[in-house]
Structures are given as C-alpha cells and as structure tokens.
Amino acid sequence: MKFHYHLIVNPASGGGKGQRHSDIIVELLKKHQHTYTMYFTEYQDHEIALIDRLSQSTLIPWKEDQIEEDKVFPLLIVIGGDGTLHQVIERLDYLKNEAPVAYIPSGSGNDFARGFGISLDPVQAFWQIIKAGKSKEINIFSYEEQISGTRGVVVNSLGIGIDGAIVYQTVQAEKKQLLNQFFLSSIVYILPIFKAIFKQRGFPVLIEANGQTFNFKKTFLCTMTNHPYFGGGIAIAPMANSQSAELECVVVEKRSMLKIFHLIFLLLFKKQEKSKAFVHFSTSKVRIVSTTQQYCQVDGEVIEQNAFDFTLQPKIQNVWFQNVWFNMKE
C-alpha cells in the first residue's frame, strides 16, 4: 500500500522547534519521494478546525483486511507538543473517527514521547513512523467532569493541586519562550515549583477506586497518569506501565516544607515511594472529587480554579509508530 502523509504542524511549539522539525521532515519526505500535504496551525485551537476538515474529507480508519496494493492511505502526522497532540486526539475522539495518529515530538515537555518510546530526535521519530507498517492500539484514558458537564481524553496526565498550579504559574511567567530558545525547557517546569509550592494549601479529595473509598484531607497533589512522566520528563509515577490498561493514581499529602522538599529530592531520583506522604495505586476506573477551588491540568494545559468531580477510565487510541529507536541514516 502507498501512503500520502498529512502533516499538522504547530510551528510555535517548543519555542519554534515545531517549525524546525517540520523543515527537517519535509526534506526527508522529498528525499525519499513520499507524497504529503502540510497544514500549519495559525492560532489557538486551529488544530480542531483542521481535524474537522480532514475528518470530513480525508482521514479514515486503518483496516488490514482492506489493504490493496494500488490504494493510497492518508496517514496523519502531528508535529508539535503534547498540547497539540492532545487537541488532535481529543477532536478525533469527539468525531468518533478512528484514524491512526503518528507523532513527531516538538514541544517543551514531550512526555507522551517519553512514555511511549518515541524518539525525541525528529529523524529517528520519522523512521519510527515509516517503519511501523501498520496501525496499533495503545492505552490512554478518557474523563467526564460532572460539575461542568465536560468530557475529553488524556494522553499523559490529569492532575489537581500543585501540578495544576505549576502549569498556571508557568503560563503566567512568560519565560517559556525565552528558555526554550536556549534549550533549557526543563527549567520551565522547575522554576514555577518554588512559587507555587508555598502558595498551595492542602485540600480535601475523595477517591473511589477498586471498590474502595479514600478520603485525603490535606492533598497537595492528585494526579492520574498512564505512563511515568509529567512536567517535561519528571517520573512522577515510575511504576506506571504504558502497556497496561490500568491507570496510576498518585496522591501526595501536604506536610511540612522540609518534608515536601525532601519529597522533591526523592522525586528527582525516582525514590518518592520511600516518602510517607506519597501514595499510589493502580485502577481500571476512578472517581476523583475535589470540593474546593483548585487548579487542574490536563496534558499540560491548565483548567482554571474550580471544584471537580472526575470519572476516568482507560481508552484505546490508534497510533502509527514503532516504540523502538532505529539507528538509521537519512
């Protein structure tokens, strides 16, 4: 089967990394005589409009029993950050379009790529797509929020508390663009911690999972994830397995500043499970209720302060890549 590649590019992602990576990919496509069409996002949420258009006219599910040698399959490739990928996958889910998604990470955090074994090098990521040969299924998760009546998908993590506050502070700091230009994107996620950590108070959270109810009175962080990473490569849940259909729920309770900083130190070395403030469990479905006004983040995008009542469960997503690294030349 032949392929025509449809590339949605966020040129501003990663402080301009999206544009640089798309230039590299175009050269590879031309060199290897692949046909393609480029679509550049020009404003916030432009991905949604592009997916709406492509879903109506172009994108289709992959069906191996319908493969014909002379047919051309339209394969979607996203070049951007986790936020861009989230928008694309969530819109496809909303439209009930099961077309597979390929991905070349070009953002600041790139947690999805880390979690699912996609190279951060655009050339290697390109070959992971080309050599994949067929669509496959991975586990992400979906959510419904009862108070606002919203629903969506999560490709990395959903968190209430300090991680939501950190994302908010990161956006407000207006330093992300500058730091990305100097290839210090990890600092984008470290600096706001020290501003948010002193403001974040403990808050009550009720969690229903595995037939049990848990009440945490002084929650500092409550995060659901399907792979180890959040915040630009921080292994918040090193025990998480992206191949598993279960979700990892991580709760950190508010302690003294000394103990919180000790936990952060342990986090850097993936030893956070040694802290009594750190609680985690695996579950196939979970309800999380936060009755006080807190920030929330979904795949690194902030949801303004609110009370929340989330129900989360695994969801299958069709992707197009091999989660191994190829030592191949251009």
C-alpha positions in Angstrom: 0.0 0.0 0.0 1.1 3.5 -0.7 0.8 6.4 1.7 0.0 10.1 1.5 1.2 11.9 4.6 -1.0 14.7 6.1 1.1 16.7 8.5 -0.5 19.0 11.1 2.3 21.3 12.3 2.3 23.7 15.2 5.3 25.9 14.2 5.3 27.7 17.5 5.6 24.6 19.7 8.7 24.2 21.8 9.8 27.8 21.1 9.9 27.3 17.4 11.0 23.6 17.5 7.8 22.7 15.6 8.9 24.8 12.6 12.5 23.5 12.7 11.4 19.9 12.9 8.8 20.2 10.1 11.6 21.6 7.9 13.7 18.5 8.6 10.7 16.2 7.9 9.9 17.9 4.7 13.4 17.3 3.4 13.2 13.6 4.4 9.8 13.3 2.6 11.2 14.9 -0.5 14.4 12.8 -0.4 12.5 9.5 -0.2 9.8 10.6 -2.7 6.9 10.5 -0.3 3.8 12.5 -1.2 2.5 14.8 1.5 0.3 17.8 2.4 1.2 20.3 5.1 -1.2 22.2 7.4 0.2 24.8 9.8 -1.7 26.0 12.8 -2.1 29.7 12.8 -4.0 30.4 16.0 -5.0 28.8 19.3 -7.2 25.6 18.7 -6.6 25.8 15.0 -5.9 22.0 15.2 -9.6 21.5 15.9 -10.7 23.2 12.7 -8.0 21.3 10.7 -9.2 17.9 12.1 -12.8 18.7 11.4 -12.0 19.4 7.8 -9.7 16.4 7.4 -12.2 14.1 9.1 -14.9 15.0 6.6 -12.8 14.6 3.5 -9.7 12.6 4.2 -8.9 10.6 7.4 -10.1 7.0 7.6 -9.5 4.1 10.0 -6.8 1.5 9.1 -8.3 -1.8 8.2 -5.8 -4.5 7.4 -8.3 -6.7 5.7 -9.0 -4.0 3.2 -5.4 -3.3 2.1 -4.9 -3.1 -1.6 -1.5 -2.5 -3.2 -2.6 0.2 -5.6 -4.6 2.2 -2.9 -3.2 5.3 -1.1 -3.8 5.5 2.6 -4.0 9.0 4.2 -1.8 9.0 7.3 -2.0 11.8 9.8 1.3 13.0 11.4 1.3 15.6 14.2 4.4 17.7 14.6 4.1 19.7 17.8 4.0 19.4 21.6 1.8 17.4 23.9 -0.8 20.1 23.8 -1.1 19.9 20.0 -1.3 16.1 20.2 -3.9 16.3 22.9 -6.1 18.6 20.8 -5.9 16.3 17.7 -6.6 13.1 19.5 -9.5 14.6 21.6 -11.1 16.0 18.5 -10.9 12.7 16.6 -12.5 11.1 19.7 -15.3 13.6 19.7 -15.9 13.0 16.0 -15.7 9.2 16.5 -13.0 9.0 13.9 -10.7 6.1 14.5 -8.0 7.2 12.1 -4.5 6.4 13.4 -2.2 9.2 14.6 1.5 9.4 14.1 3.6 11.8 16.1 6.9 13.7 15.9 7.5 15.4 19.3 8.4 19.0 19.0 7.3 20.6 22.3 8.8 21.6 25.6 7.8 18.6 27.7 7.3 15.7 25.2 6.1 13.4 28.0 4.0 11.3 25.6 7.0 10.5 23.5 9.0 9.5 26.6 6.1 7.4 27.9 5.5 5.5 24.7 9.0 5.2 23.3 9.1 7.8 20.5 12.5 9.3 19.8 12.9 13.0 20.7 15.1 13.2 17.6 12.9 14.1 14.6 14.8 12.0 12.1 14.6 8.9 14.3 10.9 9.6 15.0 10.3 9.9 11.3 11.8 6.4 10.7 9.7 5.0 13.6 6.6 6.1 11.6 7.9 4.9 8.2 9.0 1.5 9.5 5.8 0.9 11.5 3.9 -0.5 8.6 0.5 -0.6 10.3 -1.7 0.9 12.9 -1.6 -0.4 16.5 -3.5 0.3 19.7 -2.2 2.0 22.9 -3.9 2.8 26.2 -4.7 6.4 27.0 -7.7 7.4 29.1 -10.9 9.4 29.0 -12.6 11.6 31.5 -16.0 13.0 32.3 -16.3 16.0 34.7 -19.8 16.1 36.3 -19.8 19.7 37.6 -19.1 21.4 34.2 -20.5 18.6 32.1 -17.3 18.3 30.1 -15.6 15.2 28.7 -12.3 14.6 27.0 -9.3 12.4 26.6 -5.9 12.4 28.4 -2.7 11.3 26.6 -0.4 11.9 29.6 -1.8 13.0 32.9 -4.6 14.8 34.6 -3.8 16.5 37.9 -5.4 18.6 40.6 -3.4 20.7 43.0 0.2 21.6 42.8 0.8 20.4 39.2 -2.1 22.4 38.0 -0.8 25.4 40.0 2.6 24.9 38.5 1.2 24.9 34.9 -0.7 28.0 35.7 2.4 29.7 37.1 4.4 28.6 34.1 2.0 30.2 31.7 1.9 33.4 33.7 5.7 33.6 34.0 6.1 34.3 30.3 9.6 32.8 30.4 8.8 29.7 28.4 9.6 31.1 25.0 12.9 32.6 26.2 14.1 29.4 27.9 13.2 27.2 25.0 15.4 29.3 22.8 18.3 28.4 25.0 17.4 24.7 25.1 16.6 24.9 28.8 13.0 23.8 28.5 13.2 21.6 31.6 13.8 24.7 33.7 10.3 25.9 32.5 8.8 23.2 34.7 11.2 23.6 37.7 11.2 27.3 38.4 7.4 27.7 38.9 7.5 24.9 41.5 9.2 27.3 44.0 6.5 29.9 43.5 3.5 27.5 43.6 4.8 25.3 46.4 4.5 28.0 49.0 1.0 29.0 47.9 -0.5 25.6 47.6 -2.5 24.6 50.6 -3.7 21.1 51.5 -7.3 20.4 50.2 -9.8 17.5 50.7 -10.1 14.9 48.0 -12.4 11.9 47.8 -11.3 9.0 45.6 -13.4 6.0 44.6 -11.4 3.1 43.1 -11.2 -0.7 43.2 -14.4 -0.9 45.2 -13.0 1.4 48.0 -13.3 5.0 49.0 -10.3 7.0 50.1 -10.5 10.4 51.9 -7.5 12.6 51.9 -7.9 15.7 54.0 -4.7 17.6 53.1 -4.0 16.8 49.5 -1.0 18.6 47.9 -1.1 16.7 44.5 -3.6 14.3 43.0 -2.6 13.0 39.6 -3.8 10.3 37.2 -1.4 9.0 34.6 -0.9 6.1 32.2 2.9 6.3 32.0 5.7 7.5 34.3 6.2 11.1 33.1 4.8 14.6 33.5 6.1 18.1 33.6 8.8 17.6 31.0 10.3 14.2 31.9 9.7 14.1 35.7 8.9 10.5 36.6 6.0 11.2 38.9 4.9 7.5 38.6 8.0 5.4 37.8 5.9 2.2 38.5 3.5 3.1 35.6 3.5 0.9 32.5 2.2 2.4 29.2 1.5 -1.1 28.0 -1.0 -1.7 30.8 -4.7 -0.8 30.6 -4.7 0.3 34.2 -4.2 3.9 35.4 -1.9 5.0 38.1 -3.3 7.3 40.8 -0.7 9.3 42.7 -1.6 11.3 45.8 0.8 13.5 47.8 -0.3 14.9 51.1 0.7 18.3 52.4 3.4 18.0 55.0 6.0 20.5 56.4 8.1 22.4 53.9 11.1 20.4 54.9 9.3 17.1 54.1 7.9 18.5 50.8 11.4 19.5 49.7 12.7 16.1 50.8 10.0 14.5 48.6 11.0 16.7 45.6 14.6 15.5 46.2 13.4 11.9 46.2 11.3 12.6 43.1 14.4 13.6 41.1 16.0 10.2 41.8 12.7 8.2 41.4 12.7 7.3 45.0 9.5 9.1 46.0 7.8 5.8 47.2 10.1 6.0 50.3 8.1 9.1 51.5 5.1 8.5 53.7 3.5 11.5 52.0 3.5 9.6 48.7 0.5 7.3 48.0 -0.2 5.5 44.8 -2.4 2.7 43.5 -3.4 1.1 40.1 -7.0 1.0 39.0 -9.1 0.4 35.9 -11.6 3.2 36.8 -11.5 6.0 39.3 -13.7 8.9 40.5 -11.9 11.9 42.0 -13.9 14.6 43.8 -12.3 17.9 44.9 -14.8 20.2 46.6 -12.6 23.3 46.9 -11.3 25.7 44.3 -8.2 24.2 42.8 -6.2 24.4 39.5 -6.2 21.4 37.3 -4.0 20.4 34.4 -4.8 18.1 31.5 -1.8 17.2 29.4 0.0 20.3 30.5 -3.0 22.6 29.7 -4.4 24.5 32.7 -8.1 24.4 33.8 -8.9 27.5 35.9 -9.6 27.1 39.6 -12.8 25.1 40.2 -14.3 22.3 42.2 -14.1 19.0 40.2 -15.8 15.6 40.0 -13.9 13.5 37.6 -14.5 9.9 36.4 -11.6 8.5 34.5 -11.1 5.2 32.7 -8.8 3.7 30.0 -9.4 4.3 26.3 -7.9 2.7 23.2 -6.1 5.0 20.8 -4.9 4.1 17.3 -1.4 5.2 16.6 1.2 4.7 13.9 4.7 4.3 15.2 7.1 1.6 16.5 8.2 2.2 20.0 11.8 1.4 19.4 14.7 3.5 18.2 16.2 3.0 14.8 19.9 3.7 14.1 19.3 4.7 10.5 20.8 7.4 8.3 18.9 10.0 6.4 
